[in-house]
C-alpha cells in the first residue's frame, strides 16, 4: 500500500444513500450562508488544487470546522465531516483532535478537489458501465481496502486508453481513505 497523508477534512451536506464518499454537496455554506467568512476562508485556505497538483482540497483548521458546524446547526443543515487521507503531500494535519472520533468508511476514487467527482459514484454505482457491474463495494458504497481501490484504478485506466464504448471522465483522480467524524 502507498503511504497516505492525513490531509484534513471535508464538510458535506448529509444525504442518506448508499454512497458515502467525497462526492457531494461539499462546502455548502459558500452558497447558502449570508456570512461571507466561510467562502473567503475556503477560497484562501482550502481551494488550492487548481494551482498546485500536490494539494487536495481539505481543511486542516479544526477551529474553522467548529465554526462551520455551529453555522450549519444554526441554519438547520444536517452535515457530515469526512476525514481524508490521500497520496497528496498537502495539506497535512497537525492537530487531530476531531479525527480521533472517526469511523473508517472505506476508499473512494475521486477528483482531488473542485467537484470531488467520484468514479465510484458515477461509473460503478450509477450502473452505466457494464464492465463495472460485478464490482463489489462495502455498505458505504466504497472499497474496503486500498488494494481494491488501486485495482479498480488500474482497470479503469486501461478502459480509458482503450477508448471503450462508454465515456469515462478523464482527470486528476486519487484514492481517498475516508473516515466520518462522529461528534
Secondary structure, DSSP 8 states (H G I E B T S, - for coil): ----EEEEEEEEE---SS--SS-SSBTTHHHH-S-THHHHHIIIII--TTT-TTB-S-B--HHHHHHHHHHHHHHT--EEEEEEEES--BS--S--TTGGGEEEEEEEEEESSTT--BHIIIIIIT---GGGTT----TTSSBSSHHHHHHHHHHHHHHHHTT-SS----S-EEEEEEEEE--
